[in-house]
Amino acid sequence: MENEITLPLGAVQAGSREVTVARQADPEGNEVVVSVVMPCLNEEKTIGACVTKALEGIRRTGLPGEVVVADNGSSDRSIEIAEGLGARVIHQPARGYGNAYRAGFEAARGKYIVMGDSDDTYDFTEIGKLVDKLREGNEYVLGSRFRGEIKPGAMPWLHQYIGNPVLTGILNFMFGLRSSDAHSGLRAFTREAYRRMRLQTTGMEFASEMVINAARAKLKVAEVPIVYYPREGESKLRSFRDGWRHLRFMLLYSPDHLFVIPGALFFVLGLLGMLWLLSGPKIVSGHFVDYHFMFVASLLTIVGFQVLLTGFYAKAYAFTHRFAPDDVMIQRFYRYFSLEEWLVAGFVVFLIGFGIDTGIFVTWVQKGFKDLFAVREALLALTLMVIGLQLMFSSFLLSILNINSKAPVTGGTAGQES
């Protein structure tokens, strides 16, 4: 037997009308199965339409549901309109796209959570397509605008043909994904999937974090084509600021691409360049290459090694604090890592450099402190001593990062407690 509730829409427009929303019993006995969550910041022109469509979309699924509006500090009639239509409004005073959504997700009671913007760019009456995918066994469903339809005027040319495709392509490359629209605002996931994604960001980069963490949590992911409509009123999106925030987040979340790969490349190129020029000047395509280039090679070696170590710091922190528990490289590193062995290795590298400098000094003494030209050898010695010291101090930091984890990392697996 169905219960029906009648919601007045007079708060949305003059000449009240009514919408009937069916509440059907859930086969699993849950009071709320579908929660539609939408953030809101001064959206009085569109919030009424979004809530109404969301309620209709829930009715079409045949499942009991709710609409949760996460207000982010509205000063217009948005809250009044949403509550008048039957939505449950929760308040998040901390500004930010991610802040609003996370507050809404925490307040949601449904087994299935659907998220979408409250600017009427997404048709909430079609949420059944996403919910059906979840009911088929998927854990995370993305509504793809690029596999569906983007209405004229809905997305600026810069966003449609450059911004979104480029950022989605970078995200796919860095994290091995196949997303067609990583920044779509219409998505759905199970409550358990939300818990496993461990979302933390507060701003627009929240959209990227969700896609990345869904992949890291090994969620079963699906996409459905959707239609994207022009919004009414001024967009709160700032193209370059928000685009940079997405790119910055992806780089910070991928220490391999930000630190490890560039650092290793600089280090190897610099070290090979130094060794190549150590024996004397070279002629390349008729050009004289001497110790001036060796200075550049030394710089690349030192900077590359420091960047590489920074990458290990980032990966170790992410691993031991459970942000990247499946990082195979750092698992193997900590499996064989020994503070004492790394200290000895760094000290040996330092001693080699110090030994070269000592040899230069002895030669200088033997020549009666007369002019001595040993730039190449001295530069190699300097580079080795710097690298040795970096390695020694870094071994302490990497050991601290391991100790600082909630549980000791043993046998290459984080989070195992004895």
Phi, psi and omega in degrees: 000137181262142168260139180239138175241144181249124185248122178289141179247017181296337179289344183270319182206160179293148182080084187293146172226181185227150174234135181256125181247123182275133173249109182258152179291136177279134179303333181271000177082013180275143178287322178232126179250318182247123174245120175262119184248129177224132176282155183213128172219098179056061180241042184297337180285335187235343186299324179297315179296320181294314179297316180299314180293324179295318177297321177293319178298320177297316180302320182292334178288339183077016181241149176292143183204184181210160173244124180247120177257119180265096182284133184249031177104035181295141177246004178256206184267016184303313182296315180301315181295313182298314180293324179296335180268358176104004178283152174264119184261128173241155188245132176236100183291334179285117184292152176135139180304312180293320178301313182298314182295316183296324176295319178295319180295321179295327181277340183294143182251354186282156173290324178249130180246126177248130179244144179193150181290153182262028180258011177065028175270346178242143181269099183291346177292343183261014183294343178303329179296323179285317180296321178300321178296323177293320181291341177280351178120354176287154182253340182214128183232129180252129174277115185263119177285328184281339173267351178254243183216135175249111183295150177305131179085356183283328183224128178303149181306317181299321181286317187289321187252348180234296188304298183296312179298320181293312181296320177295319178297317178297316180299315179299318181294315184291325189244010175065037182259174177229032182290140178263346184203074189293346184244022174295144181267357181250113183215166177213150181200164178278161178297321178295321178296321177300318179297319183287336180286337175051056184286139185224339187289160188248340186249208183294337179294353177306323181297318178291318180302320182296317180295316181295313183290332175297321178290318181294327178279359179058042177286150174280114191249144176221160176235148173228141178289140179226169178255136179248125187252156175296143179270159176257130181095181185280134178286143177270358179283133175247111194309301187283321179297311183287327176297318177296321180298321176296312182296317179301316180297317180297320178295316180294330181275357180230076181299337177298312182281330182277322186240303193297309183294308177299319181298315179296321180296312179299316183297312182294314180298316181295315182294318178296321179296319179295314181294325180294322183267356184297325183282347180145177182294157180233156176250120181237113180052040178082003181252141182275119180247116185230206189295341175301320177287335178291329174298317178297319179296321177296317178300314179299319181297311183293312180295317180299318180294320179294318178296320178298316178295322178299322176298321177292324176300312183297316181292321179294318179297314180297322182288309185287342177256016169072016175282329180222068185291348183254018180289105185295320182300312183286332174300312180293323179300310182288340177294324183250358183293134175223123180304314183296319181293320178292322177298316179297316180299315179296320180294322178296315178299317178298317181296324178299312178297318179295323178296320178297316178296322178297319177298319178297318180296318179298317178300319180297319178295317181298333179268014177071033179060027177277173183307134181225125181249097180225051185297315185296313181295319180295322180292320177296319180298314179302314182298316181294321180293320178296315180297318179299316178295319177301316182295320181295310181291326179294327180297324176295315181296317179296325177291321178297318181298326178289315180297327186284356179289162182295330178219152182296145177270113182234141177061024176080009182237126179281147169087005178274129180252140180280000000 
